[in-house]
Amino acid sequence: MNMLIFRNSIRLLLIVILFLGTITITSLGAIMNSASTQANKPTIVSTMDSYTPSAKDIIVSSPLIAIKNEAPPKLIVDPPLSEPLSLGRVFIQYRTENLRVLPVFGEGALDVSPRIGHIHITVDDAPWHFVDTTGETLILVGLEPGPHKVLIELADRTHKVITSETVTFTMPDLKR
């Protein structure tokens, strides 16, 4: 009789716990099995947040469905990562909003929705730039010690610049 009361108490406790959503049960079977061998020791793991965001929560909209009245594109650029910079390498992370960075170019691509584009990178006011379509961290090597600036431009499929950010940093002298 005591085992039946204990199992019913555990079931009620599980219902309350799952309703509140504040702790996760590692295994209902493990609890029920432990009830027969260890009447007062259920296995419970506490968690602070058991919510797992869906893909739509993170991505917001499907890249396969046209978006009406798209918000303007944004470019967010971080300063160079300090550890690689101290070793003479420049790692610049960036991200975009309301524009996907992809290797698609030309007039026909202007009608694509959601918006697509690419990045132009100009180092130290050079008269030329290079293009990035990966959306990954930018890596620059071989720069001389001293101050530098990197212009990062968000461009549409026809290379028209939409917005830009400039990052400045000092390359250390590694020969010291």
Secondary structure, 3 states (H helix, E strand, C coil): CHHHHHHHHHHHHHHHHHHHCCEEECCHHHHHHHHHHCCCCCCEEECCCCCCCCHHHHHCCCCCCCCCCCCCCEEEECCCCHHHHHCCEEEECEEEECCEECCCCCHHHHHCCCCEEEEEEEECCCCCCEEECCCCCEEEECCCCEEEEEEEEEECCCCCEEEEEEEEEEECCCCC
